[in-house]
Amino acid sequence: MKILLFDLDDTLFDFKKAEAAAFTETMKEHGLCSDEEHHQLYESINQGMWKALERNEITKEELKNTRFKKYLEASDQSFDDRILTQSYTHHLSCQGMLIDGAYEVVSALAKQWPCYGATNGITEIQQGRLAVSGLGKLFKGVFISETMNCKKPDLAFFEKIFEALSCTHEDVILIGDSLSADIQGGINADIQTIWYNPACLTNTTAVQPTYEIHDLHELLDLVKEI
């Protein structure tokens, strides 16, 4: 049995486009600066906090509840960060942009093998985007770290998946773009991994995927061969 476990952001969802749109809509809604300089500042803060979460340096609640506070301080703007958090969560949950070929590829694979999502994202946001994009109906289920009280790359995240699906590590193939969260998580759980690397980046880390692809369409033949 092959069970395909897909990361969502930057593997199937075009997170950069979605995040940029949500940031712009949020800032304009409240009369704040939404130019590229301010967006890049927020993006830098946000990405840094997600990496800190991977390293267990902060909690998901800290990430959700302080990133806009940090952004406002860094950009020297005065506003209620709690309002921005609520607004941004809503706007991002409405963004269903997909990477080229994502829906087509998952749709084809789901006709042959059970497909599931696996994400460290925020529950409300991911559920909204899955519905808007149509991806949600292709998955047999989605594992969200926030509801599981553990996250990628922790072994506990995958052990809970094995238990929920009544499967072993030998049954699962993980597809993801992040070496530190997805591929390292797969290594921790002793499952086969497929690194989605559309930019053809050179992997200079010790984290080595089982396979590597540069276009999602490559999955159609690769999965058959595994």
C-alpha positions in Angstrom: 0.0 0.0 0.0 1.2 3.5 -0.9 0.0 6.4 1.2 1.0 9.8 -0.2 1.5 12.5 2.4 1.7 16.0 1.0 3.0 19.1 2.6 0.8 22.1 1.7 2.5 25.5 1.7 5.0 25.9 -1.1 4.4 22.3 -2.2 0.8 22.6 -3.4 -0.3 26.0 -2.3 1.5 29.1 -3.7 2.1 30.5 -0.3 4.1 33.5 -1.4 1.3 34.8 -3.6 -1.3 34.0 -1.0 0.6 35.7 1.8 1.3 38.8 -0.3 -2.3 39.2 -1.2 -3.5 38.7 2.4 -0.9 41.2 3.7 -1.9 43.8 1.2 -5.6 43.4 1.9 -5.1 43.5 5.6 -3.0 46.7 5.5 -5.3 48.5 3.1 -8.4 47.5 5.2 -6.9 49.4 8.2 -5.2 52.2 6.3 -1.6 51.0 7.0 1.4 50.9 4.6 1.2 48.0 2.2 4.1 48.7 -0.2 6.8 46.2 -1.0 9.2 47.4 1.6 6.7 46.9 4.4 5.7 43.5 3.0 9.3 42.3 2.9 9.8 43.4 6.5 6.7 41.5 7.6 7.8 38.5 5.5 11.2 38.4 7.1 9.8 38.6 10.6 7.2 35.9 9.8 9.6 33.5 8.2 12.0 33.9 11.1 9.3 33.0 13.5 8.3 29.9 11.6 11.9 28.7 11.6 12.1 29.4 15.4 8.9 27.3 15.7 10.6 24.4 13.9 13.5 24.6 16.3 11.0 24.6 19.3 12.2 28.0 20.3 8.6 29.4 20.4 5.1 28.0 20.4 2.5 28.3 17.7 0.5 30.6 19.9 3.5 32.9 20.3 3.9 33.0 16.5 0.2 33.8 15.8 -0.1 36.3 18.6 3.1 38.3 18.4 4.2 38.4 14.7 2.2 41.5 14.0 3.3 43.2 17.2 6.9 42.6 16.2 6.1 43.9 12.7 4.4 47.1 14.0 7.4 47.8 16.3 9.9 47.2 13.5 8.0 49.4 11.0 7.4 52.1 13.7 3.6 52.0 13.2 1.0 52.3 15.9 -2.0 50.0 15.7 -3.7 47.2 17.6 -1.8 44.1 16.6 -4.7 41.8 17.7 -7.0 43.4 15.0 -4.3 42.8 12.4 -4.0 39.2 13.5 -7.7 38.6 13.1 -7.9 40.4 9.8 -4.9 38.7 8.3 -6.1 35.2 9.4 -9.4 35.9 7.6 -7.8 37.2 4.4 -5.2 34.4 4.2 -7.9 31.7 4.7 -9.6 33.0 1.6 -6.5 32.6 -0.6 -6.6 29.4 -2.6 -3.7 30.0 -5.1 -2.1 26.8 -6.2 1.3 26.0 -7.7 1.0 25.2 -11.4 -0.2 21.6 -11.9 -1.0 21.0 -8.2 -4.7 20.3 -8.6 -4.2 18.2 -11.7 -1.4 16.1 -10.2 -3.1 15.4 -6.9 -6.4 14.6 -8.7 -4.6 12.0 -10.8 -2.7 10.5 -8.0 -5.8 10.4 -5.7 -7.5 8.1 -8.2 -4.8 5.4 -7.5 -3.5 6.0 -4.0 -4.9 7.5 -0.8 -3.6 11.1 -0.5 -3.4 13.1 2.7 -2.2 16.6 3.6 0.3 17.2 6.4 0.9 20.8 7.5 2.4 22.9 10.3 0.1 25.7 9.2 -2.6 27.4 11.3 -5.9 25.3 11.3 -8.4 28.0 10.4 -6.2 29.3 7.6 -5.5 25.9 6.1 -9.0 24.7 6.3 -10.2 27.8 4.5 -7.6 27.5 1.7 -8.3 23.8 1.2 -12.0 24.6 0.7 -11.4 27.6 -1.6 -8.8 25.8 -3.8 -10.8 22.5 -4.1 -7.8 20.5 -2.8 -9.7 19.5 0.3 -12.0 17.2 -1.6 -9.1 15.4 -3.1 -7.6 14.4 0.2 -8.9 11.6 2.4 -7.8 13.7 5.3 -5.4 16.4 6.4 -3.1 16.3 9.4 -2.6 19.8 11.0 0.0 20.2 13.6 -2.0 22.6 15.6 -4.7 20.0 16.2 -2.2 17.2 16.8 -0.2 19.1 19.5 3.0 18.2 17.6 4.6 19.3 14.3 7.0 18.4 11.5 9.9 17.4 11.8 9.1 15.8 15.1 8.8 12.0 15.1 5.6 12.3 17.2 3.8 14.0 14.3 4.4 11.0 12.1 3.7 8.4 14.7 0.2 9.9 15.2 -0.3 9.6 11.5 0.8 6.0 11.4 -1.7 5.3 14.3 -4.5 7.2 12.6 -4.1 5.4 9.3 -3.2 2.0 10.8 -0.1 1.9 8.7 3.7 1.6 9.2 6.5 3.8 8.0 7.0 1.5 5.0 3.6 2.5 3.6 4.1 6.2 3.5 5.7 8.5 1.0 6.2 12.2 2.0 6.3 15.0 -0.6 7.4 18.4 0.6 9.6 21.4 -0.2 11.2 22.0 3.1 14.4 20.1 3.9 14.3 21.1 7.6 10.6 20.3 8.2 9.4 17.8 5.6 12.5 15.9 4.6 14.1 15.9 8.0 10.7 14.8 9.4 10.5 12.0 6.9 14.0 10.9 7.9 13.1 11.0 11.6 10.1 8.8 10.8 12.1 6.5 8.5 9.8 7.1 5.5 10.6 7.7 1.9 10.7 11.3 1.0 10.4 13.3 -2.2 11.9 16.8 -2.1 10.0 19.3 -4.3 12.7 21.7 -5.4 11.3 23.8 -8.3 14.2 26.4 -8.1 16.8 23.6 -8.5 18.6 24.7 -5.4 21.8 22.9 -4.5 21.3 20.9 -1.3 24.3 21.7 0.9 22.9 20.3 4.1 23.2 16.8 5.6 19.4 16.3 5.1 19.2 14.0 2.1 15.8 13.1 0.5 15.1 9.7 -1.1 14.1 11.4 -4.3 14.1 14.9 -5.8 11.8 16.5 -8.3 11.6 20.0 -9.9 8.1 19.9 -11.3 5.0 18.4 -9.6 4.1 16.5 -12.8 7.2 14.3 -12.2 5.3 12.7 -9.4 3.0 10.9 -11.8 5.7 8.6 -13.0 7.9 8.6 -10.0 5.2 7.4 -7.6 4.5 4.4 -9.9 8.2 3.4 -9.7 8.6 3.6 -5.9 
